[in-house]
């Protein structure tokens, strides 16, 4: 199931897209969980991309915080 939305973190709008499943996957799930795809954008710039493997890991503090929120909610 695809989810999309936005988060407001420390005054910054973070847009996200997450594909998650009912069952976790050790092979494709993020950290062996339910999320198989995740993208985060800040000001139109992709700051995190996971598509069954890491393409872009979160490096800035806002992206890391958004990642933690989405992991708690969907994974």
C-alpha positions as a LaTeX table, in Angstrom:
\begin{tabular}{lrrr}
\hline
Residue & $x$ (\AA) & $y$ (\AA) & $z$ (\AA) \\
\hline
Unk1 & 0.00 & 0.00 & 0.00 \\
Unk2 & 1.31 & 3.46 & $-0.90$ \\
Unk3 & 1.11 & 6.32 & 1.57 \\
Unk4 & 2.12 & 9.90 & 0.92 \\
Unk5 & 1.98 & 13.04 & 2.91 \\
Unk6 & 4.04 & 15.67 & 4.61 \\
Unk7 & 5.54 & 16.28 & 8.02 \\
Unk8 & 6.45 & 19.56 & 9.65 \\
Unk9 & 9.75 & 19.14 & 11.46 \\
Unk10 & 11.39 & 22.15 & 13.10 \\
Unk11 & 9.60 & 24.49 & 10.68 \\
Unk12 & 10.61 & 22.48 & 7.59 \\
Unk13 & 8.04 & 20.78 & 5.36 \\
Unk14 & 9.13 & 17.22 & 4.56 \\
Unk15 & 7.23 & 15.39 & 1.81 \\
Unk16 & 7.24 & 11.61 & 1.86 \\
Unk17 & 6.16 & 8.53 & $-0.08$ \\
Unk18 & 6.15 & 5.09 & 1.55 \\
Unk19 & 5.24 & 1.67 & 0.15 \\
Unk20 & 4.54 & $-0.83$ & 2.91 \\
Unk21 & 3.02 & $-4.28$ & 3.29 \\
Unk22 & 1.04 & $-6.13$ & 5.96 \\
Unk23 & 3.86 & $-8.65$ & 6.43 \\
Unk24 & 7.51 & $-7.80$ & 7.06 \\
Unk25 & 10.22 & $-8.96$ & 4.63 \\
Unk26 & 13.77 & $-9.85$ & 5.62 \\
Unk27 & 14.78 & $-9.74$ & 1.94 \\
Unk28 & 13.23 & $-6.44$ & 0.83 \\
Unk29 & 11.90 & $-4.67$ & 3.90 \\
Unk30 & 13.71 & $-1.72$ & 5.38 \\
Unk31 & 15.52 & $-3.16$ & 8.40 \\
Unk32 & 13.59 & $-6.40$ & 7.77 \\
Unk33 & 10.26 & $-4.64$ & 8.26 \\
Unk34 & 7.13 & $-3.70$ & 6.32 \\
Unk35 & 8.51 & $-0.79$ & 4.24 \\
Unk36 & 9.85 & $-1.74$ & 0.80 \\
Unk37 & 10.15 & 1.78 & $-0.64$ \\
Unk38 & 10.53 & 5.21 & 0.94 \\
Unk39 & 11.36 & 8.64 & $-0.42$ \\
Unk40 & 11.75 & 11.91 & 1.46 \\
Unk41 & 12.04 & 15.32 & $-0.18$ \\
Unk42 & 12.88 & 18.67 & 1.33 \\
Unk43 & 12.42 & 21.74 & $-0.90$ \\
Unk44 & 12.05 & 19.39 & $-3.89$ \\
Unk45 & 15.42 & 17.72 & $-3.22$ \\
Unk46 & 15.49 & 13.98 & $-2.50$ \\
Unk47 & 17.22 & 13.52 & 0.85 \\
Unk48 & 16.33 & 9.85 & 1.41 \\
Unk49 & 15.57 & 7.06 & $-1.05$ \\
Unk50 & 15.10 & 3.39 & $-0.24$ \\
Unk51 & 13.94 & 1.04 & $-3.00$ \\
Unk52 & 14.47 & $-2.45$ & $-1.54$ \\
Unk53 & 17.99 & $-1.20$ & $-0.79$ \\
Unk54 & 19.51 & 2.16 & 0.10 \\
Unk55 & 20.05 & 4.59 & $-2.79$ \\
Unk56 & 20.30 & 7.73 & $-0.63$ \\
Unk57 & 20.60 & 7.43 & 3.15 \\
Unk58 & 19.42 & 10.32 & 5.33 \\
Unk59 & 22.36 & 12.53 & 6.24 \\
Unk60 & 20.86 & 15.77 & 7.55 \\
Unk61 & 19.11 & 16.02 & 10.91 \\
Unk62 & 15.64 & 16.81 & 9.50 \\
Unk63 & 15.73 & 13.79 & 7.15 \\
Unk64 & 16.89 & 11.55 & 9.98 \\
Unk65 & 14.05 & 12.75 & 12.20 \\
Unk66 & 11.49 & 12.20 & 9.40 \\
Unk67 & 12.94 & 8.72 & 8.82 \\
Unk68 & 12.44 & 7.84 & 12.49 \\
Unk69 & 8.83 & 9.09 & 12.46 \\
Unk70 & 8.00 & 7.09 & 9.32 \\
Unk71 & 9.73 & 3.97 & 10.59 \\
Unk72 & 7.67 & 4.10 & 13.77 \\
Unk73 & 4.44 & 4.64 & 11.85 \\
Unk74 & 4.82 & 2.21 & 8.92 \\
Unk75 & 7.56 & $-0.32$ & 9.70 \\
\hline
\end{tabular}
